[in-house]
Amino acid sequence: MNNQKLAGITGGIVATTLIALVATSGGDLPRPMIEYVPTNWSLLSLTPYEEGLYIGEHDDQAGVIEYVNQDTYDIIQIFYEQAPKWDFTPSALERDASDIFQRDLGYTADETGIIAVAGTTAGYAKGYIPDLEIYDLEIVLVLDRLYLDVYAGYTTPGVEDEIKDMIDSISL
């Protein structure tokens, strides 16, 4: 085999390998979208997964999408990252939601459980801080190959249904 053929074959292998690495890298994760956005809510910020500015629960980076209610300043944050290879049981999702709630908010949730969200099973934890009059809701779910950690902070209990409807409309 002459050197020109060998160089061509080697170049083809290297190019194919690079294409495969780019295609399987974390940068090609789908971005979750909220399909139902009420008129008083708007997109506040969008930090793509590729920027790696946030550390995920199971991945070394996470993307974040934030929505805010323009009237009440309630917020929804969707942290998304590549899901680990293993399947999550409903009880593991509930445990994750409870653990994240405790760690990030600094108090034990008043209620934890399992709910159906966005066409799949999710774990949730929620609580209320009377001194601040803030309700906190943490929902953890896996959609396709994305692990989603959804946080909602709100001041009016009646907004919870609207927030749950928004979270339920998450799609890829």
C-alpha positions, 0 to 999 in steps of 0.5 A, a space after each residue: 500500500 502506498 503512503 498516499 492511500 495510507 494517509 487517505 485511509 488514516 485521514 478518513 478514520 480520524 475524520 469519522 472518529 471526530 464526527 462520532 465524538 462530536 455527535 455523542 458529546 453532551 453538547 447535542 442534548 435536546 433542550 426542554 421547552 415549556 409548551 404552555 406559557 400563560 400570558 403573564 409569564 415570560 422567558 427570563 433566561 436561557 443558559 445552554 447546556 453547552 456553556 457548562 455554567 451550572 453543575 448538574 446532579 449527575 453530569 459535570 454541567 447543566 443547562 438552565 431555562 428560567 421563566 418568571 411571572 411578570 406580575 408576581 415575580 414567581 419563578 420556574 427554573 428547569 435544570 437539565 443535564 444528560 441522564 445517567 445510564 441507569 433507570 430511575 425508579 419512582 422512589 429514586 426520583 422522589 428521594 432525589 427531589 427530597 434531597 435536592 430540596 433539602 440541600 438547595 433550600 435548607 429545610 426539610 420538605 413538608 410533603 414528598 411524593 410521586 406524580 405524573 408530569 410531562 407524560 412520565 413519572 416524577 418525584 416531588 418535594 414541596 414546602 412553605 416558609 411562613 416568615 417569607 410567605 414563599 412556597 417551594 416546589 422541586 420536581 425531578 424527572 427523566 425525559 428521553 435522555 435528559 435528567 430534569 430538576 425543576 424548581 418553582 418558587 411562588 408566593 400565592 398558593 393559587 398559582 401552583 396549578 398554573 405552575 404545574 400546568 406549565 411543568 406538565 407541558 415540558 417537552 423535548 
